[in-house]
């Protein structure tokens, strides 16, 4: 192993961080179930060795960057943005509303991160170890709390659903699912034979609504989804998404306040060098 590339990671404890300081933090963050920072969580698992370097790769014209974040047999690798690295560590996927307070540079700063555990670990353990890496190398401090957000509940409209459940294993694939402003948009995996209501709720949030959509239909299984609606500006002859949902699928959206577990970034800086 090249010792110039990797450096040992050891838990660090600030001498200035006293038990009185801990009590002060608890008093300040009444609703905070967990604070993640290296000196505040010395018991978190750590990688044996880590490497963090700026990713200087520039995609060719017309080609995008393909981010990778993976952990296998105790080896973690990532070429993704800092934002995605944090999201992976807390297992929040692409849900922007669940990560709060991040600086804009975390979205467009990419790093090659490699780390190795002393022994093979599972994915959940690896996520905790990445949190420790973020605290050590990016000086990340974050906490978790529950917030109420504006959302939509996806429910069955009066008159009942107008969608067909897919039960035949040889059924054809569902297809794009949405036609928005006259253009077919492939929202989910094109190999799917149908969508769950959870997948429909996610697709609606991503495509049009700008709010989290939660499935409250109670419908189980997969359904064939074909829906036409206008763009946000209302251009074209197709109906608004709410009208289309009601008329074409027999479903509707209901405004709601929903609790959401969020990760709040209290502090982060660009990483220390290897």
N, C-alpha and C positions, 0 to 999 in steps of 0.2 A: 504494500500500500504506500502510495506517495504521501509522505507526511507534509509536503508543501501544499497539497491540495486539500487535505482534511485537517481539522483540528479537534482535539478532544473537547467534549461538552461536559461541563461539570455544573451541578446546581450551585447558584450563587445566592448569598444572603447579605443584604445590605446591613451594615452595622448601625446605620441610622434608623433602621426600621424597627422600632421597639414595640413591645406589647401595648404600650399606651397609644402608639400610632395605629395599631390594629383596631383598638377600641374606637378610636376616632373615625376610622373608615366605616366601621359597622354602623356607627351613629349617623354618619353622613348618608350612606346608601341604604336606607331602610328597606327598600324593595329589592335589594340585590342578593340573589341566592348564591352567586359565585363570582369572585374576581380572579382573573387569570393574568398573572405576571410572575416572572421567574422568582423574585424575592418574596412574593406573597404566597406562592404555592410550591414550596421546596420539595413536597412529596410527589409531584407529578413525574411520570416516567420520562426518561430522556434517551435520545439516541447516543450511541457510543461515539460516532464521528459524524460531522456535518460539513457540507460545502455549500456556500451561497455566492454566486457570481452573477453579474449583470448579463442578460441575454442580449447579445448584439445582432441576432439573426434578423434580417430584413426580408420579408416575403417578396417574391418576384411580382412584377406588375400583374394585376388580375388574379392574384392568389392571396388567400388569407392565411393567417397564422393558425396552426392546429395545436391548441393547448393540451397538455397532458399532465394529469395528476394521478399518481398511482402508488400503491404500497403492496409489496408482495414479498413474502418470506423475510420480513424485517428490513427490506430495502425500499426506501421512499425516493421517488423522483418527481420533479415538476419543472415545466418550462412556462408555467402560466403566470398571469398577473398576480400581484400581491393580493388584490381583492379576491380572486378566485382561490388563492391559497388559504386565506382566512375562511372563506365560505366552505372549503373542503374540510378544514379542521373542525368546524362546528356542524358539518353535515347539513347545510342549508341550501344546497344546490344553486339554482339561478334566481332564487327568490330575493329580489332586491330589497323588499320591504323588511326582511329579517336581519339585514345588516345596516346599522345606523351609525352615523358620525364618522365615516371613513373619509380621509382626504381624497381629492380627485386623482392625485398622482397614483394611488393604489390601483386604479382601473387601467392605467396605461403604462405601468412600469413592470417589466417582465424580468424574472430572474431564473437562472438555472440552479435548482436546489436538489442536492443529493444528500441522503442521510442513511445511516446504517445502524440498526439496533444490534445489541450484543447477541440476540437470539431471535428466531422467528416470532412475530407477534401478529395478532389478529387486527382487522381493520379498525375496530373501535379503539383499541390500544394505540394504534398508529396515529389516529386522529389526535389523541391526547398528547402524544409525543411531538406532533407538529405544532400544537399550541405552545409547548415548551420551547421548541425551536424559534417560533415567532417571538416569544418573550425574550429569549436570549439574544437573537440576532437583529430583530427589528424593534426591540424594546416595547413590544406590544403590551398594552394594558387594556383589558376589556371586561365588561360584565354583562350578565344576562338579566332580562326582566320581561315581564308580560305587559303588553300594551293593547289597548283597544284601537282598532283601525276601521276606517270606512271600507266596507266590502259589499259584495253582492252574494245573496244566497240563491242558488239555482234550485227552483222548485217546480213541481208539476202544475201546469195551468189548469184552469177550470175546463172541464171537458175531457181531460186525460191526455196522456202522451200520444204522439202521432209517429213514433219511431218503432222500428221493427228490431226485435232481439235476434241476434245471430247465434244459432245453435249448431248449424251444419259445419263440421270441420273442413269440408271441401268448398265452403263458400268463397266467392271471389274476394279480393282485397277491397277495403272500404273506398280507397281513392283519396283525393286531396281533402275532402270533408268540407272545406269552406271555399266559396267563390265570393271574393270581396271586390266590389266595384268592377265586376266583369272578368276578373283575373282569378284563375284557380290557384289556391295557395295550399301547398303541402304542409299541414300543421304538425303531423305526427309521423311516426315510422310508416313508410309506404307499404310495408308488408302486413300491417294490421288488417284483420278481417272486419273489425268493428272497434268502436271506442267505448270505454267505460264512461260513466257520468263524471267521474273524477277527471278523466282525460279531457272530456268536453269542457268542463269548468276551467281547466288550465288553459286550453286553447282559446277560449273566449277572453280570458284575462290577457293573454299574450297578444292576441290579434287586434283587439278593439277597445276593451273597456278601461284599461288603465287602473283597474282595481283588482284586488284578489277576489276570486270567485270560488265559493265553496259549494260542493255538492250536498244538497239537502233533499234530493228527490226520493231517496230510499230505493231507487232502482238498482238492481244488481245485474251482473253479466255485461256483455258487450252489445252494442247497437250500431246499426248502419246510420251514419251521420252524413247528410248532404244538405247544405244550407247556403243560401244566397243572401247577401246583404250589402249595403252601401259602405263606402269609405266613411271615415270620421267626418269629413266635410259635407257629407250628404249628397255628393255628386253621383250622377247615374240614375237609372230607373229602379234599382233594387231598394227594398225597404230598409229602415233602420234596423240595427242588429236586434234590439228588443222586440220589435214587431215581427221580424223574421223568425226569431226563436219561438214566439207564441204561435204564429200562423203555420210554420213549417214543421216544427218539432213538438208542439204541444207543451212547451216548457216556458217558464218565465223567470225574470230576475226580480229579486226583492232586496231593496236596500237594507243593510244591516250593519251593526257594530259587532265585530268579532275579535276575541282575544287572540293575540299572536305572540309567540315567544320570539324575542328579538335579541340580537347580540349588539351591544353598543361599544364602539371603539372610543376609549377614553384618551389613549395616546398611542402613537406609532411614529417611527422615523425610518428613514432609509437605512438599509442594513449595514452592520459593521463588516469590514472586509475579512476574508479568510485569514 
